């Protein structure tokens, strides 16, 4: 099974970019925990993200880049992916992009939040940091065990990787075929 890593980083500086977010929604979105209960508890209808206009532009891409470990997609893209691919367990929430003048730049976005982390890292083929949690060393090489890669999920996080998402080959083919903007994929070594 071929899989790819997708990081929500900008591929072009003309596109919107988010570099900071301090709110009660940060933990669930970056760590793969359920977001919907936190939204309900806070009485919030959406997640608001501030645009970093120094690192990115104002053009609206299909995937908003950022330094945060979030998957923020245009509503139509998120809906098309959710309708056709296996994402569970996950939740989604509306996102508002706020410009430097504190005005709504766009409300046409959804955060796709896959829950949990899959234990499929191959420790024999990965450069680990030596901690008990078995995290990949910063800039270290890593590989996934083919037998542990879930066949029933098209997007997931990997236990031991600090950021990024693993996408199935069929999902990547769909995204490339549709020519969705600002998605960047890297090959993943599978052992």
Buried (B, 14 or more C-beta within 10 A) or exposed (E): EEBBBBBBBBEBEBBBBBBEBEEEBBEBBBEBBBBEEBBEEEEBEBBBBBBBBEBBBBEBBBBBBBBBBBBBBBBEBBEBBBEEBBBEEBBBBBBBBBBEEEEEBBEBBBBBBBBBBBEBBBEEBBEBEEEEEBBBEEEEEBBBBEEEBBEEBBBBBBBBBEBBBBBBEBBBEBBEEEEBBBBBBEEBEBE
